[in-house]
Amino acid sequence: MKTFSKFMLSCALCLVTYGVQAQDSRTQVIDNGGSGSYKAIMTSDSSLPTHTIFKPQDLSKFGPAQQLPILVWGNGACANSPYEHVNFLNEIASHGFLVVAIGPMPGEDEVKHELTSSKLLTDAIDWAIAQNSNKNSIYYQKLNIDKIAAAGMSCGGLQTLDICQDPRLKTVMICNSGLFLNPTQAMDGMPMPKKEKLNSIHTPIIYILGGETDIAYGNGMDDFKRINHVPAFVANFNVGHGGTYAKPNGGEFGVVATNWLLWQLKGDKAAEKMFAGAPCGLSKREGWVVDKKMIP
């Protein structure tokens, strides 16, 4: 489990090429493909070597009539590898999403801790949109470029808030994170938007936190308190800063995140019940403490 001390690590420069045909290079099946209807796979892509991709294994099921919404992801510690989050991200992909995470695909003996930039999230969005219109891409007309979410854990959540103003986003998901109440506590190189940045959020937003023992709890709850202009949901599960990402299918965090995205990006009515209603479904799920604004 990472602590904020790892934000001190040096920054790696990344180059992204959009015009190259998307082509799988390395692949790995995680958690038997996930629990969703579309068994997923983790893969690298020669046209986006700076990122890792999680996608349904069989893309033939997708096309203009059924397209994949897009999630871009920033890692804990702003690390240049999603190795801590592969179960969680794979689970989301198995429900019919394309997930593009910062950092090359992790190998068995390969962990990259280099500090990354928020720009890599927008690079991922740019790449996905370009691939959807590229006739030579395996993603041609298979992506729903009008349904894009940004999310991240810890420092990756700060990266997400750093780009929250992007007009292409339809929802934002902040995990074990929040803008600093006391910026002097931050480490060098971290994205450090001021609390006023919350006014730039133009989409529904969810905070998924690890309860009072989560080192980001105070920051995240303060964010939620300040957000009054867009629908906002906060969910706490008392597991601390590490969440449940490494558990099979991402554990409880995987359940909540997947249902939020199914609702926000696919209009799934069953998923909506987890967050809407009085009481909402998640409030009745063991271990969760929730609050919400501008959500019925």
One Martini backbone bead per residue (centre of mass of N, CA, C, O) as a GRO file, in nm:
protein
  296
    1MET     BB    1   0.094   0.037   0.023
    2LYS     BB    2   0.064   0.363  -0.040
    3THR     BB    3   0.218   0.669   0.013
    4PHE     BB    4   0.287   1.005  -0.016
    5SER     BB    5   0.601   0.966  -0.042
    6LYS     BB    6   0.590   0.866  -0.356
    7PHE     BB    7   0.562   1.161  -0.484
    8MET     BB    8   0.886   1.213  -0.499
    9LEU     BB    9   0.916   1.092  -0.758
   10SER     BB   10   1.017   1.090  -1.061
   11CYS     BB   11   0.959   1.212  -1.384
   12ALA     BB   12   0.805   1.092  -1.673
   13LEU     BB   13   0.835   1.095  -2.013
   14CYS     BB   14   0.567   1.109  -2.259
   15LEU     BB   15   0.465   0.951  -2.567
   16VAL     BB   16   0.200   1.008  -2.815
   17THR     BB   17   0.031   0.812  -3.064
   18TYR     BB   18  -0.263   0.836  -3.281
   19GLY     BB   19  -0.226   0.724  -3.595
   20VAL     BB   20  -0.189   0.448  -3.507
   21GLN     BB   21  -0.263   0.137  -3.518
   22ALA     BB   22  -0.438  -0.059  -3.331
   23GLN     BB   23  -0.239  -0.300  -3.132
   24ASP     BB   24  -0.177  -0.578  -2.994
   25SER     BB   25   0.087  -0.709  -2.776
   26ARG     BB   26  -0.005  -0.759  -2.478
   27THR     BB   27  -0.151  -1.016  -2.259
   28GLN     BB   28  -0.399  -1.050  -1.979
   29VAL     BB   29  -0.570  -1.244  -1.757
   30ILE     BB   30  -0.812  -1.133  -1.516
   31ASP     BB   31  -1.017  -1.286  -1.316
   32ASN     BB   32  -1.141  -1.450  -1.556
   33GLY     BB   33  -1.250  -1.154  -1.684
   34GLY     BB   34  -1.462  -1.122  -1.484
   35SER     BB   35  -1.822  -1.065  -1.396
   36GLY     BB   36  -1.916  -0.985  -1.656
   37SER     BB   37  -2.051  -1.018  -1.987
   38TYR     BB   38  -1.741  -0.921  -2.074
   39LYS     BB   39  -1.471  -1.058  -2.109
   40ALA     BB   40  -1.158  -0.958  -2.005
   41ILE     BB   41  -0.851  -0.761  -2.082
   42MET     BB   42  -0.510  -0.711  -2.061
   43THR     BB   43  -0.332  -0.449  -2.248
   44SER     BB   44  -0.134  -0.356  -2.504
   45ASP     BB   45  -0.032  -0.073  -2.729
   46SER     BB   46   0.150   0.054  -2.991
   47SER     BB   47  -0.023   0.339  -3.000
   48LEU     BB   48   0.001   0.328  -2.649
   49PRO     BB   49   0.275   0.288  -2.451
   50THR     BB   50   0.178   0.475  -2.187
   51HIS     BB   51  -0.049   0.246  -2.161
   52THR     BB   52  -0.329   0.067  -2.029
   53ILE     BB   53  -0.562  -0.191  -2.133
   54PHE     BB   54  -0.916  -0.248  -2.086
   55LYS     BB   55  -1.110  -0.517  -2.238
   56PRO     BB   56  -1.292  -0.682  -2.424
   57GLN     BB   57  -1.215  -0.968  -2.591
   58ASP     BB   58  -1.487  -0.928  -2.770
   59LEU     BB   59  -1.537  -0.684  -3.023
   60SER     BB   60  -1.773  -0.797  -3.212
   61LYS     BB   61  -2.013  -0.689  -3.014
   62PHE     BB   62  -1.915  -0.411  -3.131
   63GLY     BB   63  -2.073  -0.097  -3.239
   64PRO     BB   64  -2.289   0.139  -3.337
   65ALA     BB   65  -2.519  -0.012  -3.154
   66GLN     BB   66  -2.262  -0.096  -2.951
   67GLN     BB   67  -2.082   0.089  -2.724
   68LEU     BB   68  -1.789   0.195  -2.557
   69PRO     BB   69  -1.722   0.329  -2.293
   70ILE     BB   70  -1.495   0.564  -2.122
   71LEU     BB   71  -1.200   0.512  -1.912
   72VAL     BB   72  -0.985   0.714  -1.724
   73TRP     BB   73  -0.669   0.647  -1.537
   74GLY     BB   74  -0.528   0.716  -1.210
   75ASN     BB   75  -0.280   0.646  -0.997
   76GLY     BB   76  -0.134   0.571  -0.734
   77ALA     BB   77   0.119   0.805  -0.687
   78CYS     BB   78   0.129   0.864  -0.993
   79ALA     BB   79   0.197   0.612  -1.129
   80ASN     BB   80   0.358   0.418  -1.404
   81SER     BB   81   0.126   0.206  -1.294
   82PRO     BB   82  -0.162  -0.030  -1.255
   83TYR     BB   83  -0.090  -0.274  -1.058
   84GLU     BB   84  -0.298  -0.215  -0.812
   85HIS     BB   85  -0.574  -0.206  -1.032
   86VAL     BB   86  -0.643  -0.453  -1.220
   87ASN     BB   87  -0.896  -0.583  -1.100
   88PHE     BB   88  -1.075  -0.329  -1.106
   89LEU     BB   89  -1.047  -0.253  -1.413
   90ASN     BB   90  -1.133  -0.525  -1.531
   91GLU     BB   91  -1.417  -0.526  -1.416
   92ILE     BB   92  -1.523  -0.285  -1.568
   93ALA     BB   93  -1.469  -0.394  -1.858
   94SER     BB   94  -1.670  -0.650  -1.823
   95HIS     BB   95  -1.923  -0.425  -1.857
   96GLY     BB   96  -1.852  -0.246  -2.118
   97PHE     BB   97  -1.546  -0.115  -2.123
   98LEU     BB   98  -1.300   0.129  -2.178
   99VAL     BB   99  -0.974   0.114  -2.031
  100VAL     BB  100  -0.738   0.386  -1.959
  101ALA     BB  101  -0.419   0.361  -1.821
  102ILE     BB  102  -0.163   0.472  -1.663
  103GLY     BB  103   0.081   0.305  -1.801
  104PRO     BB  104   0.238   0.042  -1.857
  105MET     BB  105   0.224  -0.276  -1.870
  106PRO     BB  106   0.253  -0.493  -1.627
  107GLY     BB  107   0.487  -0.695  -1.495
  108GLU     BB  108   0.594  -0.934  -1.283
  109ASP     BB  109   0.891  -0.754  -1.240
  110GLU     BB  110   0.723  -0.470  -1.283
  111VAL     BB  111   0.774  -0.144  -1.132
  112LYS     BB  112   0.635   0.185  -1.167
  113HIS     BB  113   0.702   0.510  -0.986
  114GLU     BB  114   0.681   0.730  -1.167
  115LEU     BB  115   0.588   1.040  -1.205
  116THR     BB  116   0.295   1.178  -1.329
  117SER     BB  117   0.068   1.337  -1.547
  118SER     BB  118  -0.241   1.467  -1.621
  119LYS     BB  119  -0.212   1.459  -1.937
  120LEU     BB  120  -0.251   1.145  -1.967
  121LEU     BB  121  -0.560   1.160  -1.961
  122THR     BB  122  -0.600   1.330  -2.222
  123ASP     BB  123  -0.445   1.141  -2.403
  124ALA     BB  124  -0.647   0.906  -2.376
  125ILE     BB  125  -0.884   1.051  -2.500
  126ASP     BB  126  -0.759   1.124  -2.772
  127TRP     BB  127  -0.702   0.834  -2.859
  128ALA     BB  128  -0.988   0.715  -2.854
  129ILE     BB  129  -1.111   0.910  -3.058
  130ALA     BB  130  -0.918   0.840  -3.290
  131GLN     BB  131  -0.981   0.533  -3.306
  132ASN     BB  132  -1.288   0.555  -3.375
  133SER     BB  133  -1.201   0.700  -3.672
  134ASN     BB  134  -1.015   0.455  -3.745
  135LYS     BB  135  -1.029   0.214  -3.991
  136ASN     BB  136  -0.758   0.053  -3.873
  137SER     BB  137  -0.902   0.003  -3.609
  138ILE     BB  138  -1.031  -0.205  -3.358
  139TYR     BB  139  -1.221   0.064  -3.260
  140TYR     BB  140  -1.399   0.115  -3.489
  141GLN     BB  141  -1.707   0.229  -3.390
  142LYS     BB  142  -1.688   0.110  -3.064
  143LEU     BB  143  -1.697   0.401  -2.937
  144ASN     BB  144  -1.821   0.625  -2.682
  145ILE     BB  145  -1.736   0.964  -2.711
  146ASP     BB  146  -1.995   1.068  -2.521
  147LYS     BB  147  -1.877   0.850  -2.288
  148ILE     BB  148  -1.678   0.998  -2.044
  149ALA     BB  149  -1.440   0.909  -1.790
  150ALA     BB  150  -1.281   1.012  -1.483
  151ALA     BB  151  -1.016   0.857  -1.279
  152GLY     BB  152  -0.881   0.806  -0.933
  153MET     BB  153  -0.613   0.734  -0.703
  154SER     BB  154  -0.529   0.964  -0.506
  155CYS     BB  155  -0.322   1.115  -0.703
  156GLY     BB  156  -0.517   1.036  -0.936
  157GLY     BB  157  -0.746   1.215  -0.824
  158LEU     BB  158  -0.596   1.481  -0.870
  159GLN     BB  159  -0.573   1.448  -1.173
  160THR     BB  160  -0.876   1.446  -1.223
  161LEU     BB  161  -0.934   1.730  -1.102
  162ASP     BB  162  -0.736   1.877  -1.301
  163ILE     BB  163  -0.954   1.778  -1.559
  164CYS     BB  164  -1.267   1.843  -1.493
  165GLN     BB  165  -1.319   2.067  -1.731
  166ASP     BB  166  -1.357   1.870  -1.944
  167PRO     BB  167  -1.611   1.857  -2.186
  168ARG     BB  168  -1.600   1.531  -2.237
  169LEU     BB  169  -1.710   1.482  -1.969
  170LYS     BB  170  -1.968   1.290  -1.766
  171THR     BB  171  -1.772   1.188  -1.529
  172VAL     BB  172  -1.649   1.161  -1.182
  173MET     BB  173  -1.387   0.965  -0.999
  174ILE     BB  174  -1.300   0.959  -0.648
  175CYS     BB  175  -1.027   0.780  -0.493
  176ASN     BB  176  -0.880   0.827  -0.215
  177SER     BB  177  -0.954   1.152  -0.228
  178GLY     BB  178  -0.850   1.509  -0.230
  179LEU     BB  179  -0.827   1.821  -0.174
  180PHE     BB  180  -0.625   2.013   0.000
  181LEU     BB  181  -0.640   2.180   0.298
  182ASN     BB  182  -0.310   2.145   0.327
  183PRO     BB  183  -0.062   2.203   0.102
  184THR     BB  184   0.197   2.147   0.291
  185GLN     BB  185   0.143   1.820   0.285
  186ALA     BB  186   0.254   1.800   0.020
  187MET     BB  187   0.423   1.677  -0.248
  188ASP     BB  188   0.633   1.691  -0.482
  189GLY     BB  189   0.456   1.693  -0.805
  190MET     BB  190   0.180   1.733  -0.736
  191PRO     BB  191  -0.128   1.794  -0.787
  192MET     BB  192  -0.251   2.148  -0.688
  193PRO     BB  193  -0.536   2.225  -0.657
  194LYS     BB  194  -0.759   2.428  -0.559
  195LYS     BB  195  -1.071   2.443  -0.423
  196GLU     BB  196  -1.183   2.610  -0.669
  197LYS     BB  197  -1.181   2.371  -0.876
  198LEU     BB  198  -1.467   2.258  -0.806
  199ASN     BB  199  -1.616   2.469  -0.999
  200SER     BB  200  -1.532   2.295  -1.270
  201ILE     BB  201  -1.740   2.102  -1.223
  202HIS     BB  202  -1.989   1.946  -1.476
  203THR     BB  203  -2.046   1.674  -1.323
  204PRO     BB  204  -2.096   1.403  -1.193
  205ILE     BB  205  -1.991   1.287  -0.857
  206ILE     BB  206  -1.761   1.053  -0.694
  207TYR     BB  207  -1.677   0.935  -0.366
  208ILE     BB  208  -1.429   0.683  -0.272
  209LEU     BB  209  -1.379   0.578   0.058
  210GLY     BB  210  -1.195   0.450   0.368
  211GLY     BB  211  -1.260   0.628   0.583
  212GLU     BB  212  -1.112   0.762   0.869
  213THR     BB  213  -0.833   0.597   0.796
  214ASP     BB  214  -0.813   0.770   0.558
  215ILE     BB  215  -0.589   1.011   0.456
  216ALA     BB  216  -0.829   1.137   0.251
  217TYR     BB  217  -1.091   1.196   0.407
  218GLY     BB  218  -1.090   1.502   0.473
  219ASN     BB  219  -1.062   1.601   0.181
  220GLY     BB  220  -1.308   1.457   0.053
  221MET     BB  221  -1.529   1.565   0.248
  222ASP     BB  222  -1.476   1.862   0.184
  223ASP     BB  223  -1.547   1.854  -0.107
  224PHE     BB  224  -1.838   1.760  -0.074
  225LYS     BB  225  -1.930   2.005   0.094
  226ARG     BB  226  -1.864   2.218  -0.150
  227ILE     BB  227  -2.053   2.062  -0.341
  228ASN     BB  228  -2.356   2.236  -0.505
  229HIS     BB  229  -2.378   2.217  -0.854
  230VAL     BB  230  -2.368   1.899  -0.850
  231PRO     BB  231  -2.392   1.584  -0.853
  232ALA     BB  232  -2.332   1.406  -0.535
  233PHE     BB  233  -2.121   1.136  -0.403
  234VAL     BB  234  -2.060   0.949  -0.092
  235ALA     BB  235  -1.838   0.666  -0.010
  236ASN     BB  236  -1.785   0.457   0.282
  237PHE     BB  237  -1.515   0.219   0.355
  238ASN     BB  238  -1.353   0.055   0.630
  239VAL     BB  239  -1.012   0.028   0.485
  240GLY     BB  240  -0.874   0.271   0.399
  241HIS     BB  241  -0.648   0.375   0.153
  242GLY     BB  242  -0.636   0.088  -0.017
  243GLY     BB  243  -0.886  -0.047  -0.031
  244THR     BB  244  -1.011  -0.317  -0.282
  245TYR     BB  245  -0.852  -0.362  -0.556
  246ALA     BB  246  -0.700  -0.655  -0.499
  247LYS     BB  247  -0.944  -0.790  -0.506
  248PRO     BB  248  -1.167  -0.965  -0.638
  249ASN     BB  249  -1.296  -0.750  -0.865
  250GLY     BB  250  -1.227  -0.509  -0.646
  251GLY     BB  251  -1.449  -0.551  -0.470
  252GLU     BB  252  -1.637  -0.305  -0.335
  253PHE     BB  253  -1.524  -0.086  -0.521
  254GLY     BB  254  -1.606  -0.231  -0.784
  255VAL     BB  255  -1.909  -0.221  -0.744
  256VAL     BB  256  -1.949   0.087  -0.723
  257ALA     BB  257  -1.802   0.185  -0.977
  258THR     BB  258  -1.957   0.020  -1.186
  259ASN     BB  259  -2.242   0.130  -1.119
  260TRP     BB  260  -2.185   0.425  -1.175
  261LEU     BB  261  -2.108   0.383  -1.478
  262LEU     BB  262  -2.366   0.245  -1.569
  263TRP     BB  263  -2.539   0.490  -1.507
  264GLN     BB  264  -2.382   0.737  -1.639
  265LEU     BB  265  -2.301   0.580  -1.933
  266LYS     BB  266  -2.578   0.368  -1.967
  267GLY     BB  267  -2.851   0.400  -1.798
  268ASP     BB  268  -2.877   0.202  -1.560
  269LYS     BB  269  -3.137   0.123  -1.352
  270ALA     BB  270  -3.018  -0.074  -1.148
  271ALA     BB  271  -2.769   0.100  -1.075
  272GLU     BB  272  -2.922   0.354  -0.975
  273LYS     BB  273  -3.032   0.224  -0.701
  274MET     BB  274  -2.761   0.259  -0.541
  275PHE     BB  275  -2.804   0.601  -0.541
  276ALA     BB  276  -3.099   0.613  -0.548
  277GLY     BB  277  -3.304   0.708  -0.313
  278ALA     BB  278  -3.509   0.660   0.005
  279PRO     BB  279  -3.305   0.472   0.036
  280CYS     BB  280  -3.028   0.371  -0.091
  281GLY     BB  281  -2.875   0.082  -0.171
  282LEU     BB  282  -2.590   0.132  -0.037
  283SER     BB  283  -2.699   0.189   0.257
  284LYS     BB  284  -2.779  -0.139   0.273
  285ARG     BB  285  -2.486  -0.208   0.253
  286GLU     BB  286  -2.245  -0.355   0.403
  287GLY     BB  287  -2.027  -0.090   0.537
  288TRP     BB  288  -2.180   0.158   0.426
  289VAL     BB  289  -2.134   0.519   0.394
  290VAL     BB  290  -2.361   0.784   0.299
  291ASP     BB  291  -2.394   1.060   0.058
  292LYS     BB  292  -2.598   1.332  -0.095
  293LYS     BB  293  -2.648   1.542  -0.401
  294MET     BB  294  -2.880   1.591  -0.641
  295ILE     BB  295  -3.008   1.304  -0.560
  296PRO     BB  296  -3.304   1.129  -0.529
   0.00000   0.00000   0.00000
